[in-house]
Amino acid sequence: MFVGPTIHDRVIAVNVAGTNTVIAIALVAAAFEESAFLDVALVYALLNFLLSIAFSKFNVEHGGVL
């Protein structure tokens, strides 16, 4: 995440880490049978996705090509 060859590799690494976090939260929700954790996982997944899209749009508008 911190030492990727390019900025694009770092963005993908952060996205993968976010996805793993969502999976971990979902597993905790299943283990404790607590549905509120699933809501947190869903919101976190949406934020993770939107952050990736926003960064990609910002990068393309400022001269970078994905």
C-alpha positions in Angstrom: 0.0 0.0 0.0 2.7 2.4 0.9 5.4 1.5 -1.6 3.6 0.7 -4.8 5.4 1.2 -8.1 2.7 3.6 -9.2 -0.1 5.6 -7.6 -2.6 3.3 -9.3 -1.2 0.2 -7.6 -1.5 1.9 -4.3 -5.1 2.8 -4.9 -5.9 -0.8 -5.8 -4.0 -2.0 -2.7 -6.1 0.3 -0.5 -9.3 -0.9 -2.2 -8.3 -4.5 -1.5 -7.5 -3.7 2.1 -10.9 -2.1 2.4 -12.6 -5.1 0.9 -10.8 -7.4 3.3 -12.0 -5.2 6.2 -15.6 -5.4 4.9 -15.3 -9.2 4.8 -13.9 -9.3 8.4 -16.8 -7.1 9.7 -19.3 -9.4 8.0 -17.6 -12.5 9.6 -17.8 -10.8 13.0 -21.5 -10.1 12.4 -22.1 -13.7 11.6 -20.1 -14.9 14.6 -21.9 -12.7 17.1 -25.2 -12.9 15.2 -25.5 -9.1 15.3 -27.1 -7.5 12.2 -25.9 -4.0 13.1 -22.4 -5.0 12.0 -23.7 -5.9 8.6 -25.0 -2.3 8.3 -21.6 -1.0 9.2 -20.0 -3.3 6.6 -22.4 -2.2 3.9 -21.7 1.5 4.6 -17.9 0.9 4.7 -18.1 -1.0 1.4 -20.0 1.8 -0.3 -17.5 4.4 1.0 -14.6 2.3 -0.1 -16.1 2.0 -3.6 -16.9 5.8 -3.8 -13.4 6.7 -2.7 -11.9 4.6 -5.4 -14.1 6.2 -8.1 -13.5 9.7 -6.8 -9.8 9.2 -6.7 -9.8 7.8 -10.3 -11.9 10.7 -11.5 -9.6 13.2 -9.8 -6.5 11.5 -11.2 -7.8 11.4 -14.8 -8.9 15.1 -14.6 -5.4 16.1 -13.5 -3.5 14.5 -16.3 -3.2 10.9 -15.1 -4.5 8.1 -17.2 -5.8 5.0 -15.5 
